[in-house]
Amino acid sequence: MGKRVVPVFFIFIFCMGFMVLRLFTMITGKYAQSGSSNSTLTIEAASGRGFIYDRGMKPLVNSEKYLIAVAGPTEKAAAALKAALCDEDFAYAYGRLSKGYPATAEVPFAIECDGVTTVTALRRYSSKNQLLTHLIGYLDGGGKPVCGIEKSCGEILSSDDRTITATFSVDAAGRVLLGGGATLRSNGYYSKSGVCLTVDREIQSIAEQALSASGFECGAVVVSDVETGAVLAMASAPCYDINDVSKSLDDENSPFLNRAISSFSVGSVFKIIVAAAALENGVSETLEYDCSGSIEQSGVIFHCHKRDGHGLLDMPGSLINSCNTYFVNLVTKFGIDEVVELAYYMGFGLPLKLADTITADGGRLPDPEKLDSAAAAANLAFGQGELMATPLQMTAAVAAIANGGFYREPYIINGYVNSDGGLYDVRVPGAGQRVISEKTAKKLRSFLVSTAEESSIKSAAGIAAGGKTATAQSGIYDGGKEMLNTWYSGFFPAENPKYAVTVMRQKGESGLYDCQPVFYKIADAVTAAKK
């Protein structure tokens, strides 16, 4: 038999029928959706982002609560809002209510009234004293992250919906139906997910208060855990108003600059590294030099800060007196290349990525090949010349001496937090890299403790510590006067160091009087707080 042929007419009828059915479905579906959308109106009462926690899971953002009133268009609701709001805010809310639309407003107290529901929301940044501003960063007017952890961890902090919505029954024009209350829904708004930093909220507060009380116009403080390298506090001055960044845009002191991770001329705190390199290369701490107030290298005369000289000094004495000429002579005993090499292994000259969009400056460590004269080597011997470093780098170097000779990279992210508040991907501190022997580290700790003990600046609480001052020339002049960068880098307690601290001041006068008092304020307060 031949193949059966389906008449073309029936194929045509079938196709036309299918098309009519498809068109009917699309039309009725569209109107069904339209009718549904006209029956309710959903507005957003509040939105948020994930938490940023300190190392003890204390929130650094979202820690301040406030109230939002969600009101329907009734006379009672309008009267209640009028009693709670200022004239400007009420005028905006009333403009919506009078037209039959719902309104939301921040209110100073809970409103108990038909047609008004009050919900608790979380303010992103503290309205009074937001901690860790430079590291946290901020959001622009549209809620997009601009810098800091807000930007670096933006995907995690915005991964949840985190909204509170209110749904009303409305007519076809979108006006709330009389008697229709709001149905509230929290869409993950109170989720605990976010980022956990290494920062200790209490120590951060202490560092910021000490920096503020010192009257620093420009400066920084870094506190780290000696054993792990974790950054426990990072403060920079001046700060900016995180809730109104526009006020600081024209400030000549650059309040948006995080000075804790920016590089500056270093000065005498670098003598700690020079002394470490000398000891590692077989130079005895008993090596003596008679400081007359100046020393000549390659035809260049280098002066000590004590122009009439310190007289005969050994290595511990040279640190106590911060004798420039001793260290210029010291590097001639073993070579400047070893100083550069040790500094490199201690993190100098190397940028450090702390988070996706946060990188600490590498500073500037001179190339050994360019230190081809005794004069060039002499500059580096007491921390001058091309050398530049960040407060974070100096803190890590001092921590290596305090912990027995291991360099550990500083870090700021401890891990991440799920919606239930559980930590995951927690960073496990590494063993670090041995950069100096335990014997050398022990000697240096002893030298620095003696340096602190011989200082005229003391701890008010009697805390024993070790450290070194610096007053560095910057090569930058203001009104004919050179701006100085002053420093203090040290550790405490002296016997069993737990914390490494660096204090740096721009436009300073003296590391002794500018920065060492701030160091002791921090040491005293942290010791009292952590008992």
Secondary structure, 3 states (H helix, E strand, C coil): CCCCCCCHHHHHHHHHHHHHHHHHHHHHHHHHHHHHHHHEEEEEEEECCCEEECCCCCECCCCEEEEEEEECCCHHHHHHHHHHCCHHHHHHHHHHHCCCCCEEEEECCCCCECCEEEEEEEECCCCCCCCCHHHHCCECCCCCECCHHHHHCHHHHCCCCCEEEEEEEECCCCCECCCCCCEEEEEECCCCCEEEECCCHHHHHHHHHHHHHCCCCEEEEEEEECCCCEEEEEEEECCCCCCCHHHHCCCCCCCCCCHHHCCEECHHHHHHHHHHHHHHCCCCCCCCEEECCEEEECCEEEECCCCCCCEEECHHHHHHHCCHHHHHHHHCCCCHHHHHHHHHHCCCCCCEEEECCEEECCCECCCHHHCCCHHHHHHHHCCCCCCEECHHHHHHHHHHHHCCCEECCCECEEEEECCCCCEECCCCCCCCEECCCHHHHHHHHHHHHHHHHHCCCCCCCCCCCEEEEEEEEEEEEECCEEEEEEEEEEEECCCCCCEEEEEEEEEECCHHHHCHHHHHHHHHHHHHHCC
